Amino acid sequence: METVSIAKSAGYDLPGLRSAVIELLKPIGGMSAFISSGDRVLLKPNMLSAKEPDKAVTTHPALVQVVAELVKEAGGIALIGDSPGIGGFMRVAEKCGLVDAARKSGATLIEFNEAVELQGLGTFRSIHLARAYYEADKIINLPKLKTHEMMTMTCAVKNLFGAVVGAEKAGWHLKAGRSQQLFAQLMLEIYQLKKPALNIVDAVVAMEGNGPGSGDPIKLGLLIAGINPVAVDVIAGRLAGIPADLLHIEREAARMGLPGAVIDNIEVCGVPLETIPETSFRLPAGMDVQFGLPGFLAKALKNHLTSYPVADMKTCVLCGVCRDACPPVAITIQNSALSVDKARCIRCWCCRELCPLDAMQTKRGLLLRALMLISGRESSCYSSSSEPKGISR
């Protein structure tokens, strides 16, 4: 049995949050069960981009500060590190409040700018991870619970993709991002190369809709913790009310026989699941639906069965961030207009994830729109704001 603990937190005020984290960790032994004196402990928050904490794009700095303080009290040396999806490390850290959190807690900020090559565990021959991440004595994973246009949900396992340094993320999207199953395998292999000692999920204010960078904050008032990130994600998905068949990482973990993938084998401590009000996150507009079609037919109907990115030219300033971040080089800017090559696009949604102005929107293929209306998912789960006006084709 895997153990996952849940605690309530009304907000991010430091005294209340500290009490909530201590209560959260009690069922699994407290912070001292994971940290030994002198351990160099890397806290791995979500630092996707330079957004204010109240946007719910990044892990809240108050949680990072509290965990860093508890690590130091347990005798560890607290480090805070990540590789942002866009923007310089210190600029992102400043904007999302982590510079202040590090200063107040006495932790050290570490940019992931050097990688080590590791032998893959099966599907992938080799994987490069940040040296600071791999060589830390312990990892405490601090993800934000959010929806995700490619993987439906990003939480504990997906947050570890931040251990891939800088531009190599785009390379992996190109190599593995054409298939949600293959990309899920990559996430799970990265997790197994350097397993976190502890995972603490920021679900006090989560994100629904067009996550991970352009969604809407949704207050859950919860913290989730556990040793196994797969088990943590299974419970997080349940709390978010996301259909199990859409949780690609969890489905792939079950197929691979990894511990923590089966909810019946997870013991939930702290706040009982049945006492938490049911919630159904709005899911991203950019998601497609898995129809089990033969490969040749799915390829032929790709543009009709999936959503694809388009630019809202009323918002877009042609900054080129999406173009430069696009793994298959499907985005061009010519004659003061931005265009997306739908045939080349792999639907990784890096463009929407990294656009600083939320100007990259989605357009659903004709068959996808029809099937979603028939299935009822258009109104029950998915964001309805996917057909913006003023779109460049």
N, C-alpha and C positions, 0 to 999 in steps of 0.2 A: 504494500500500500504506500502511495505517495501522500504526503501531508501538505495541504495548502491552508494558510491561515487568512482570515478576513477580519478587518477591524473598521470601525466607523470613524470618520473625521469630518467635522462640520465645515472645516475650511483650512486655510494655510497659516493661521496665526501660530507662531512658533511654540508657545507653551502647550496649546491644545494638540498640535501636530506631534510634538515630541511625546506626549503621553500616549497618543494613538499608536505611534510607531513602537513604543515600548510594549504596549498591550498586544500589538500585532505579532511581535516576535516571541512573546512568552510561550505559546504552545510549541514552538520549535526550538526552544532553549535559550532565547535571548541573544543579543549580539555577541556575547562572550563565547557562545558555542561555535562561532564561525571564525573568530579572530584571535590570534595568539600575539603575545607581546612582541613587538618589533616587525610584525607583518607589514609589508608595503601593500596597501589595499587600494585598488583602483576602483573608483565609483564611475560607472558607465551610464550617464544619463542619455536621454534623447536630445541631441543638439542639432536638429534638422536644419534650422536656418535662424536668421536674426529676427526673431519675433518676440514681442513682449509676453511675459508669463501668462497674462489673462487671455491670450489667444488660444491657449491649450495646445500649441504646436510642440512645445518642448516640456521636458520634465520640470516641474515647478522648483525654483531655487530654494524655497523653504524646506522642501523634502530633502534635497541634496545637502543642505546645511545641517539638518537634524541628523541624517545618517552619518555624515562626516564627523560630527561631534561625538556620536555614539561609538564610532570606530576608534577615535582617539581615546575615549574613556576606557575602551577595552584593551588599550595598549598598542593599537595599530597606528600606522602612518598613512594618513588619508591623502589620496591623489584623486583628481577629477580629470577625466580625459575622454575625448571623442574625436571623430573626424566629420565635421559638418557637411551636409550635402551641398551647401552653397555658402560662400562668404568665408572670410578669414576666421580662424579659430578664435582669436581674441575679440574680434568684432561681434561674433555670434555670442560668445560667453558674456560680453558686456551687455548686449541687448536683452538676452534672456535671463539676466540676473545672476549668472554663475560667478562672475568676478566678485561681486559683493558677497555671495554665499561662501566662496573660498576664503575671502579675507576674514569674515566673521568667524568661520569655523577653524581657521588655521590650516586648511587644506591647500595643496599645491596643484595648480592647473597644469596639465600636460597635453600638448598638442600631439596628435598621432601623425607624425611626418616621416617616420622610418619604418620599414616593413621587414619581416623575416619570412622566408619561404618554408612552408610546412608541407609534408607529404599528406595528400588527401586520404580520406578514409574509405573510398569506394568509387563513387561516380566521377570525382574530379581528381586529376593526377596530383596537382599541387595547388595550394592556396596561400596567398600572402596576407599575413595579419600584422597589425601594428606591433612593433617591438615592445612599446610601453605596455600594451595590453597583454601580450603573450608572456612577458617576463615578470609581470606583477605576481606577488605571492598569492593574492586572493583577488577575485573580481566580485564586486557587488553590482548587479545589473539593476538599473533604475529606469525602466521604460515608462512611457506614457501610454495609457490605453486609448487607442484611436482606430477609426476605420482606415482602410487602405485600398486605393483603387485597383491595385494589382492583386493583392493577397487577401482582400476583404478586411482583415484586421492586422494591425501591428501591435505587438506587445513584447513579451519577454524574449522569445526566440528571434524575432525579426530585429529587435533593437541591437542585437549583437552583430548585425551587418555593418554597424558603425565601426567595427574593428578593422574593416577593410579601409585602406588609406586612400583618401582623395579620389583622384580620377580613375583608380582601379574599379570603383563601384560601377562606373559606366561600362567598363569592359565586361564585368560580370553580368550586367543587364543584357548586353549583347550576346554573350555566350549562353546564358541560362534563362534569360527573360522572355524567350519566345514561348515558354511553357510554364504554367503555374506549378505543375508538378515538379519540373526540373529545378525551378527557382526555389521551391520549398525544400528540395533535397539539398541544395546549396546552403540554405539557412541552417538546416539541421546538421550538416557536416561542419560548418563553422562553429556551431554551438559545442559539438563534441570535441573539437580540437582544443578548446580551452573552456572547460565548464565553469560557470560562475559558482561561487560558494553560496550565494544567496541572491534571490530576485525579489525586489520590492516594487510593486506596480503603483504608480500614481494614477489612481482612478477617483480622486477627490473631485476633480473636474476633468472629464474625459473629452473625446471629440467624436462626433457623429457626422454623417453626411460625406462631403468630398474630402476626406482625410487622405493622406496624413498632414497636408499643409494648408488646405483651403476649406476645411470643414467648420462645423459650429460647435462651440463648447457645450457640454451637457453635464450637469452636476449629478454625480453618483454618490459622493460623500463616502467613498470607500478606499481602503488600502488593501492590497493583496500581496501575500508573501509565500515563498516556498523555495526549496532547494532545487527542484526540477522545473526548468522553465516551460517544458511541454505541459506538465500538469497545471502550472500557473496559468498558461494560456487557455487550456481547456475550461478552467473555472472562469477566467475573464470573459471568454466567449459566451458562456452561459449567462453571466451577469449582464452582458451587453445585449442578450437576446438575439444573437446572430445564429441563423440556421447552421447546424453542424456540417451540412454538406457544402457550405461555402467557406469553411475554415481550412484552407489548403494546406497549411503547415501541419495542423493537427491531423488531418486526413493522411498526409504522407507519413507522419510519425507513426500512426497506427499501422499503415501498410508495411513500414520498415520494422515493426515490432518493438519500437522504442518504449521504455517505461514512461508512464505518465499520460499516455494517449487515450486511455480508456477511463471514462469518468467514474465507472463503478469501482475502479481501483484507486480512487482518490478519496482520502479522508479530509473533510473540511472542518477546520477548527475555528474557534472564535465565534463570529456572528454566523448563525445557521443560515444556509442558503434559503430555506423556506420562509424565513422572516424578512427577506429583502424584497421590496416591491419589484414586480416584473417590469423590465424595460426592454424596448426594442429599438436599437439604434437605427436611424436612417442610414442606408447604405450608399456608397458612392455612385454617382451617376455614370461614371466611366466603366463600371463593371460589365462584363459580358456574362452569358449563361452557358454552362457546359451542357451540350446536347448529346454527346456521345456519338457524333457523326463520324463516318470514315474520314481519314486524314485528307484524302484528295478532295472530298466534298467540302469539308470544313475550310480548306485552303481556298477553294473556288468561291465560297460564299463569305469569306472573311469580312469584307466590308459591309455586308448586310447583317451579319450575325453578331457584330461587335460594335462598341462605341469607338470613336476616334477623336483625337484632340483637334480643336479649331481655336483660332484666336479671336477674341472680342476686340475689334479694332477701335472701339470707343475707349477701351481701357489700356490696350497694348501701346507701349511707347517704343517698340522695336529695339529694346535694349540688348537683345541677342543672347540672354541667359538660357532660354529654352533651346535655341539653336546650338549653342556650345555644349549643352549638357546632353543632347540627344544621342544615345549610343549608336543607332544605325544611320545617323546623319540624314534624317528624314525631313528636317525643317530648314527652310531657306528664307532669306529676306532679300527681296529684289524690288526695285521701283517703289519703295516705301510701302511694301506689303509683305506680310508673312504668310507662308503657305506650308502645308504638311503633305508629304507624299504618303497617301494612305497605303499604297502597296508596300512601301519600305518600312512604314511604322510598325513596331512590334508591340504596341500597347503596353509599354512599361510605365507610362505616365510620369516619367521623370520631368517632363516639361511642366506639367501641372503642379507637381510636387515642389518644384524649385522656383516657379515664377514669382518674383517679388511683389507683383501687383495683382495676383490671382486673375490674370487676363486670359490664361489658357482654359478654355471651356471644353465641353464634350458635345458630340452629336452622335446619336444612336443610329445604327443601321436600320433599314426599313424592316427587315424580318425580326430584328431584336425588339423594336418598338411594338410590333404586332404581337409577338409571343409574350412580352411582358404584360401587355394589356389583357391578353387572354388568361394568363396565369394569375393576374391580380397583383403582381409584384410592383407594378408601377405606382400603385396607391398605397400599398401596405409597407413596403420596405425602402424603396429607392428614392433618392432625392429627386424632386420634380423640377429642379432648376437647371436642367441640362440643355435647354434649347435657348441660349442667349440671343439677343438681337444684335445686329451689326456685326455678323460673323464673316470673316474672310474665308474663302473656300480654298 
